[in-house]
Amino acid sequence: MSSKRIVFATFGSLGDLHPYVAIGHELVRRGHRPLIASFEEYRAAVVEAGIEFAPMRPAMSAFGERTAMMEQLFDPWRGPELMVRGIFIPHVHESYQDLARACRGADVLVTHPLAFAGPLLAQKEGMRWVSTALSPMTLFSAIDPPLFPAAPWMRWARRLGVAPYRLLFRIPRAIVRRWERPLREFRAELGLPATEAIAQFEGQHSPRLNLALFSRVLAAPQPDWPAHTIVCGFPRYDGAPPDARVQAELETFLESGDPPIVFGLGSSAVMVAGDFWRAAIEAAQRLGRRALLLTGTSPECLGTVPPTVKAFNYLPYSAVFPRALAIVHSGGIGTLAQALAAGRPQLIVPVAFDQPDNARRAVRLGVARSIPFGKISADALVRELGRLLAAPDFNPRARAIGEEVMREDGASAACNALEGVCQVSPGTFLK
């Protein structure tokens, strides 16, 4: 196939960036020209990965101090509204302008659920458009319903049947539709026909191809998923390898004793860690285990730590998770992908967004235990980790799931689908 220009539009944490980097790597290997449009702050990471980058507003810097912003976003009730009404929809005009520039000469546009400008641009310009789902939650199945942090009672309502669940689901739909009024107004400005589709629900999905960028071990395809959904598997990528000095420090620690419990909170929950690291250190000490902490900030902030504990600002999870005794993490989909592939038992401490639903699915697989982040203490970690490490079934089950995930090639499957899209006429793609 001749070289194709494929543009990815995404917002969010590193877990919302890395899958597209993984796919981009494979596209480059096949001779294509991928471009990722996202926060300006991700430019260095994308360019370092060998993929072209274009900034797409808003920039993270527009919202002030990141820790304060994340504390608000992680509120289960107010966070989603703040994200949609306070951050992305007010900047959709700028996002559209930036993405339109990035898409000049593009053969395909691939969108993340928060890239609201993407579907509008694709429809306005008649582009080939592919949507993506990074976690099962964003498919909003009524047959296999997700766990919503702000409305856990919805899953209990599902026991009444699919029809009653769908009836109750009208409540969040009505709320979200109200948030999206500026999007509908912008749609009219662009001369696009009015639609009843809600951008955060069915409106995020391409009518021709939706790529589920997660493993089938998390969710089997459902009859009420969007039409033309392909489950690709995880496209796993977690950054550049550590430099020689950091790698030497890591190897020295790992080889100096038993496998450690690895504690990490991804790239977003790490900003609201609070006393988590101190609780982790105390729990490891009380369990008589070594610990490796991935703090997201300078390890010096922890002060003096015991010799059985080693802290790093950042390490690729693929470099440390397979060598862990167990993995404690917040359940972001990128982190969960690496933890499942590592084949190690997990304790998941979900904070918000899709994390509680991801944790529920990992527990259902028999590879994890879970406790809400708000209930974390040294006592809770000792209790849950003690049960995890003492149970005979977690290790073999985790290994089996890890082998299954490692057999998948999510990036290759996604690229196969995208190359197939390039064979379809743009004029018929949105019909």
Disulfide bonds with the S-S distance in Angstrom:
none
